[in-house]
């Protein structure tokens, strides 16, 4: 009877192991697939971030060039004022015309700088918004990788409680991935700082 009991217990144990391994395999397949989608989306977001950053840098460079032109125009005004004061009365009207022209350019540059500054700041804001979602996908990938590793340990040790621990990492990683796809404001700063 003891041999029969041992055989039954062994068969039951193998069935449990087989069921646990089936659950683990299904979890790994689902997590790996979702992780691949997160990876593709994170790559696309990284490209968008690079574009936004490049555009912001370009706009700030353009802003700086307008500032330089504005300073040159202002210096020209200062020089023309000095020359006008030393000029004969007949030439003063020509200097006044040149000063007015430089003042108009200075005002134009100032307005253009405001427009350029607004564009640069918009690109910076776009970059920041994309960075939040990029962080979400990074967190998702990290947590899902840990979940897959824990599932591997679960398959080796056959400890059901390890499946629970792996599930916690998997669920949290899934939540972060969904937040990234849905563009939700979920962003655990402590985890972002840890992964940075």
ABEGO torsion letter per residue (X at the ends): XAAAAAAAAAAAAAAAAAAAAAAAAAAAAAAAAAAAAAAAAAAAAAAAAAAAAAAAAAAAAAAAAAAAAAAAAAAAAAAAAAAAAABBAAAAAAAAAAAAAAAAAAAAAAAAAAAAAAAAAAAAAAAAAAAAAAAAAAAAAAAAAAAAAAAAAAAAAGBAAAAAAAAAAAAAAAAAAAAAAAGBABBBAAAAAAAX
